[in-house]
Amino acid sequence: MSEGGTSSTKPGSDIYTILLAVACMFLLIATVFMSVRSHQIFDRWHPFGGI
């Protein structure tokens, strides 16, 4: 008889959490990099914004 209730943890699903965190960090770094490069090249933060 289990006293812990119906908790079922899947150790294989932790890899997907790690991959999701790495993908989010990569996306954040790429966004910052593109904004800095856009500012360096076009002298504004958003290259397609306005006149």
C-alpha positions as a printed Julia matrix, in Angstrom:
51×3 Matrix{Float64}:
  0.0    0.0     0.0
  1.45   3.32   -1.0
  1.14   6.22    1.39
  2.25   8.88   -1.07
 -1.03   9.12   -2.93
 -1.16   9.04   -6.71
  1.95  11.03   -7.46
  3.68   9.75  -10.55
  6.9   11.42  -11.58
  8.45  10.59  -14.9
 12.22  11.02  -14.84
 12.33  11.1   -18.64
 10.29  14.29  -18.83
 12.99  16.32  -17.06
 15.04  16.4   -20.26
 12.23  18.27  -22.02
 12.15  20.87  -19.27
 15.89  21.39  -19.66
 15.59  21.63  -23.43
 12.77  24.17  -23.1
 14.85  26.28  -20.72
 17.86  26.17  -23.08
 15.66  27.14  -26.05
 14.2   30.1   -24.14
 17.65  31.29  -23.11
 18.9   30.98  -26.7
 15.9   32.96  -27.96
 16.51  35.7   -25.4
 20.21  35.92  -26.28
 19.41  36.01  -30.01
 16.84  38.79  -29.5
 19.31  40.91  -27.54
 22.03  40.27  -30.13
 19.74  41.27  -33.02
 18.63  44.44  -31.25
 22.22  45.48  -30.56
 23.26  44.75  -34.15
 20.22  46.61  -35.46
 21.16  49.61  -33.35
 24.75  49.48  -34.6
 23.8   49.18  -38.28
 20.65  51.3   -38.56
 21.31  53.65  -35.6
 17.91  52.84  -34.09
 16.55  49.96  -32.07
 13.86  48.87  -34.53
 14.98  48.96  -38.19
 11.47  48.93  -39.66
  9.9   51.46  -37.32
  8.6   54.7   -38.79
 10.21  57.22  -41.08
